[in-house]
Amino acid sequence: MPAPSQRITNISKGDQEGWEVYLKAVEMIRSGEDVLMLSIGDHDFPTPVETIDAAKKALDDGHTKYTTMQGLPDLLKAMAKVSTQALSMPVTTDEVVTMAGGQSGLYAAMQACVNPGDHVIIVSPHYVTYPGTVRAAGATFTLVSCSPENGFEPKTEDIEAAIRPNTKAILINTPNNPTCAIYSRETLQGIADVCIRNDLWLISDEVYWSLSNGKHISPRSLPSMKKRTIVIISMSKSHVMTGWRMGWIVAEPGMIHNFIQHNLVNSYGISDFISRAATDALNNEYGVGELQALFTKRGATFRDALTGADDIHILNEDGAMYFMVDIRNVTMDAEKFAFDLLETEKLCVMPGDSFGPSAAGHIRISLCQPEKQLREGANRLKRFLSTYSS
Ligand SMILES: Cc1ncc(COP(=O)(O)O)c(C=O)c1O
């Protein structure tokens, strides 16, 4: 076989895996063990029936053909309307372009903003695909760590210190997976100042914007940031549509033109019936409010059930569909803790350092389980803590 390109083989090169606990749990389930999974961010219930019905109708009506590289006109209107709400600033149809999910948006954004040999700053703890997405564009990166003491928000001076002559972009995620931090206006202004001073792109992953209890601020809305910010939005988390692969980018019209060219050579546009179902789901907000209420309620249930576990602390309770739990009073070795928890209590959680070294001594709990299971999970965790010695 001829050698594959370095571009493709580099994508996952050097990544710490971090999924060992999860993979072990999957293996245990396969061999019949009753493992409680509080690890993955995929909803435990289906897409709202209205969205499914809209897709079925679109199929019955014969909407199975090519669409357009930017997106169908009604979908663009719906995306612009929702972006206006998400970003708290006017967004027009020439400032949006469809992508096959948030990940596709991240990939396209990185391809559009950096050249091979450029350097990118990734604020960490970070979503697992970020390093590979940077490497896929032929660039290198530096992880800038956020400390739990600062609520896992980045410090301007740390970002500034990581700048190199070839730095082209900063990649941030708010509300954040895994830490649930929702960056404050001050934090975002600090990042914006660095971008402006150094003429950098800001790639802003806002796929969890609707799960912030109204606290999300988009950096694109800050003065002078409109033209240098690329926002990634997705319907995966907000509309329970992970498997539909529907998201979009918000950027200046000139950059949207570039993304249209990207779609031309990549996906040739997203699917017709999904476009139409997504339009309906966006216009009618199918599932959105219910989802926020549900995760808020689940969060409260888990927190209450953990009462008495005084050695550990839940951080950042408002963002996304996870809890980051500080276990540093118990151990810094979150991976060993998670393995032992899995063995002893058949409870699977993610070690924090799977998402970057600054989350050592933390575990991430996913709230994608019914309340009964979350209560059970909290009880297993408490029981485990009562006897654990690292
Ligand atoms: C922070 C973050 N960004 C992007 C994505 C990708 O989402 P999508 O399903 O829209 O590709 C995820 C998925 O978990 C995520 O957590």
The ligand as a Gaussian input file, in Angstrom:
#p B3LYP/6-31G(d) Opt

LIG

0 1
 C      -17.222000      21.364000      23.303000
 C      -17.745000      20.578000      22.159000
 N      -17.566000      21.072000      20.916000
 C      -17.998000      20.405000      19.840000
 C      -18.625000      19.186000      19.968000
 C      -19.056000      18.472000      18.720000
 O      -20.431000      18.459000      18.645000
 P      -21.218000      18.031000      17.332000
 O      -22.044000      16.860000      17.704000
 O      -22.057000      19.226000      17.007000
 O      -20.240000      17.737000      16.257000
 C      -18.841000      18.630000      21.243000
 C      -19.475000      17.316000      21.420000
 O      -19.524000      16.719000      22.460000
 C      -18.379000      19.349000      22.371000
 O      -18.550000      18.886000      23.613000

